[in-house]
Amino acid sequence: MSDLASEKCVPCGPGTAPLRGSELAALAAKLPLWSVVNEHHLQREYRFKNFAHALIFVNSAGIVAEEQNHHPEITFTWGRATVRVWTHSIDGLARGDFVLAAKIERLYETTARE
């Protein structure tokens, strides 16, 4: 994961096709706690000890997303936050989705559980 988390999200160029097959599987293997749903988006649920910790995580993930100019769908409630990531312009997954997911995963591992 660390190699993905150190990259920057790069917008897809015209004509970019969504990731499929072995290329998709290779990137998914780097984020084993994330699910690839219908080869369309990445999804991960995070758990926290209370609402306040979930809110801190969501706000922090939003800052990371804004820095990368790549904006996931984030929902949260007491003690949980769910993140879904895909590239809207290609209606599927691109490398940048995995980069953002890795950055959010790193955020969770290093700060959100404190």
N, C-alpha and C positions, 0 to 999 in steps of 0.2 A: 504494500500500500504506500509506503513512504515515497517511492519514486513518483507515483501519481499525485500525491499530496504536494509535492514540490513543483509541479507544473502549473502553468497558467491556462485557464480556459481560453480557447481560441474559437472564434465564431466559425461556423461552417460556411464554406464558399458555395457559390451557385452550383447546383447539380450534385451536391453531396448526397450520397445514399446512406440510409441508416445502417448501422452495424448489424451484421447477421452472422450466423454460423460460428466457425472456429475463432474468428477475430473477436466476436462478442464474448464467446466462452473464455478466451484467454484474459480479457479484461475483467470479466465477472469473477474469475478465480482470484484476482487480487483483492476483491472485496467480499469475502465469504459470508459476512453477516448481512449483506444486502441481497435482496431478491431481484432477479430480472423477471419482470411480469410481461408475458406475451411478446417478448422481444421488443417491447415498446418503451418501458420505463423501469427505472430502478426504484426500489422502495425499501425503507428500513424504519422500524419502530424503536424508539429509545424509551427507556424507563427511568424515572426519577423518584426521589423520596417524597416529593410534594409538588404542588402547583408552582410555587415560586422558582424552584430549580428548573422545572420544565420551561417556564417563561424566560429565565435567563438564557437557557440553551437556545430557544427559538430566536430570541433577539440577537444572540451572538452568531447563530447560523445565518441570520438575515444580513448581518454586517459582512460576513465572508462572501455570501452570494452577491451582494452589491459590489464588493471589491472585484469580484470576478466577472461582473456584468452578466451573470447567469443565474436565473431566479427560479428556485424550486417551488413546488407546492408544499407548504408546511401546515399541518394541523396539530393542535395540541389541546389537552385537557389535563385534569388533575393527574400528575405523575406520569404522563406519557406525551410523546411527540412523534408524529409520523412525517417522514420526509419522502417526497416523490420527485424524481428528477428525470427530465427528458428534454430533447431539443425540439421546440415547437416548430421551427422553420422546416424541419425534415420529418416531423411527426414520428420521431423514433429516437434511438440512442446514437450518440456520437462520443468520441473520446472525451470531450469536455464534460459530459455528464458524469463519467467515472472520475475525472479530476475533481469536480465539485463534490461528489460523494466522498472521495478520499479526504478532502479538506474538512468536510463536516464530521467524518469519522474521527479524524485527528483531534478536532475540537472537542468532541465528546470524551475521547480518551484522556485528554490533557487538562480539561477545565470543567466540563459540565457536571461531573459527578462529585465535585468537591463540596 
